[in-house]
Amino acid sequence: MYGPELKELGLTDNEIKIYLALLHHGALNPTQLAEKTGLHRSYVYDTTEKLLEKGIINTVLINKKRNFQVIDPKVLRGIFELKLRHLDTILPQLSSLYSDKKEETRVELHKGKKVFETLFKDIIANLKNNDLIKLVGVDEEKFETVSPIYLKQYFRVVQEKKSQEMIIIAKNKKRLPEPHLTYKELDKKYFDESTFVVHRNKTYILIWGNPYHLIIIENEKVANTYRKQFDLLWSIAN
C-alpha cells in the first residue's frame, strides 16, 4: 500500500519499506527496523541516512539509543514543491537549449510497460487549459489494468485544466464515467492492436503487444493529418 505513489516521488524500495515501517510503528531503532522490514542492518543504516538527507525522517534518543521517526507526511509535499520551484528557475534556459537543438520532426520510440506512464506524462507536460485530445482505438480495460495509478493522475490533471477528450472505441468496449470523456463507437473490424492519440503538435501511436511500444511524433503537419483522419472517423461513428 502506498508503495507505487511513494516510488513515483523518487523513493527506492528500501526507503519505502523503512518509511512505512516508521509510519506504522512510530520511532524505531536500527535493530527494530531490521526486524520490521526484513532488511539487513547494513541496509537499514545506509537507507536511513538517505532518508535523513531527504528530510523526511529525523532522529530521537530513546533510552540513550538512536531511533528514527517520520516527519509529518505533509512535509513531503513541501519538499517536492521546493524542488519544483528550483526547477522553475532554470526551466526557461533548459527549454531554450532544447528548442535551439530541436529538429522540425522529432520521433521517439519507447517500449515496455512504462510506455503508458510516458504517454500520460508527456501529454500532461504539454497540456494547456481547455485543450482537446483526440484518441482512436482506446481499450479502457487495458489502460486500467496496466497503469491505474497514472490513469487516475492523468484524469485529475486533465479535469483541472478543463480539457476534454474525444474517444473512438470499438463497439461495446468499456466506457469510463469521467465527465471530460466523450465517446463514439465504430465496428470492431476497423480496429487492430494499436491506438493513436493526437494532442497539439504531437501524435502518439501505441502498439499493443509484448512488449508494448509507443511512438511519439512531434510534427505539426503529421499531427494535423491524424487529426483530419480522426475527424472523418468521428463523423461516421455512432
N, C-alpha and C positions, 0 to 999 in steps of 0.2 A: 504494500500500500504506500502511495506517495513516491515510490522509487522512480518511476518514469519522469514525473514532474521535476523532482529534485535533480535527476540526471540532466534534464534539459537546462537547468540552471548552472551546469558545469561541475557538479559534484561527481566524484568517482564512486564505484560500487562500495568500496571500503568506507569512504567518507559517509555515504548514505547509511550504511549499517550502524556506524558509530553514532551518527547524528540522531537516528531514530531510536536507538537504544537509550541515549541520554534523554530524549524527549519523552519516552515512555516510562523510564525508571528514575529520572532525576539524576542527581550527582553520583558519579561512579568513579572509582579509581581504575588504573590500568588493568589490574587483575580481574576486577568485576567486569570491565568492558570486554576482556578476552573471553570470559565465560558467557556473557550475554550474546556476543556476536559470533563466537567460534573462530575469531581471528587470533593468530599468534601474537604474543605480547610485543614482538618487534614491529609488527604491522600496526598494532594499536598505538605505539609511541610515535611512529612515523606519521600515521594518519591524523592523530590528534594535533600534532604540530602544524600540519597543513590546515586543519580546521581553525586553529588558533590564528594562523596567519590570515585566513579569510575573514576572521572576525565574527564567526557565527557560534563559537563556543568560548568559554573562559575557564579559568581555574579557581578552585576554592580549597582551602585547607580544612580537612575534617580529621580530627584525632591526629594532627600533625602529619597527615598524609595528603599528597596532592590528588585532588579529584577534579573531574571535568564536569561542566554543566552547560546546557544550551543557553544562549541569549534569546530573549523574546523573539519568536519567529517573525514578527513584524519587521525586525531589523533586516531580514533577508531582502525585503522589497527595497529598503533604503540603500542597501549595499549595491544592488544591481541598478537602481536609479542613478546612483552616483557614478557608476561605470558608464551608463548611457550618457550622462552629462559630459563626462570626459571625452567620450567618443564624439559627441556632437561638436566639440571644439575643433576637432581635426577633420570631421567628415567633409566639409566643403573642399579642403585641399585634396583629400583622398578621391572625392568624386571628380575633381578637376583633372587629376592624373589619369583616372580611369577613362574619362571622356576623351582626353588627348590621344590615348593609345587605342581607343575602340575603333574597330573597323565598321564599315557600313552594314555588314552582315556578320552576326556572331552566332555560332552554333555550338551547343554543349550537348554532350551525351553522358547520361548518368544511368547506373544500373544497380539493382538490389532493392531491398525493402525500403531503404531510406529515400527512394525517389519520390514518395508521397510527401515526406517532410520537405524535400527540396522544392516540390511543386507549390505547396502551401506557403512556405517561407518566401519564395520568390514573388508570388502574387502579392502577398502582404507587403513586401518591401516596396512595391511599386503602386500600391493601391491608393487612390485619391477618393475624396468624398464624392458620392453619387456616381461611382463608376459602374459600368455594365460589363459583366463577364459572361461569355457565351461558351457553352460546352455541348459536345456531341458524343454520344456513346457512353455516358456515365453509368457505372454499376455501383449504386449506393451501398449495396451489401458488402462489396469488396472493400470500398473505402472505409466502412465502419469496422470491418474485420481487421484490416491491415494497419490502419493508423487512426484509431478512435480518438486519442488524445489530441493529435494535431488537427483532426477534423473539427473538434469542438472549439479549439483555439481559433482556427481559421474562421469558422462561422461567427464567433464572437467579434472578431475584428471587422469582418465584412459588414455586420449589422451596425457596429459602432460608426463605421464610415458611411452608413446609409446607402450602401451599394446593393446591387441586385444581380442575380444570376438567372440566366435563361438556359434551360437544360432540355436537350432532346434525348430521350431514352427509348429503349426497345419496349414494345407493347407489353404491358403487365409487369414491368420491372418496378422495384420498390421506389416509392417517393418518400422523401423526408419532410416532416411537418414544420419546416422552418419558414418564417414569414417572408424572407427575402428570396425564396426559390420559386421560380415559375417553370412548370414542366409542360412538354408536349411529347407525344408518342409517335413512333413510326414502326412499321412491321419489322420484326427481328431479322428478316432476311437482308436488311440494309446495314446490319452491324456485324463486325467481326471483333477480334480480340485487341481492339485499340480504342482510344479516346482522344479527342483533341479539344483543347481549351484555347480561347483567344481572349487576350486582355491587353489593351493598349497596343504597343508595338511588338508584342511577343506572342508566339504560337507555341503551345506545349502539346507534344504528342506522346501519350502514354501507350506503351505496348505491354499487354498483359501476357506474361509468360513466366518462365523460370530460367533466369531471374527476370524481374520486371525491368523495363527500360523506359527512360524518359529522354526525349529530345526537346531541347529548348532552342527555338529560332528567334533571334532578335532582329527583326527587319520589318519596317512599316508596310512595305508593299506585300510581303508574304502574309503578314497579319491581315491586311485588307482583303487579300484573296480568300483566305479561310473564313473571314467574316462574311463575305458575299456568299460563300458556299453554305455557311450556317443560315443566313437569311433565306436562301432558296429552300433549304430543308424545312425551316420553320414555317414557311408559307404553305407547305403541303402536309405538315404534321397535324395531328389532332390533339 
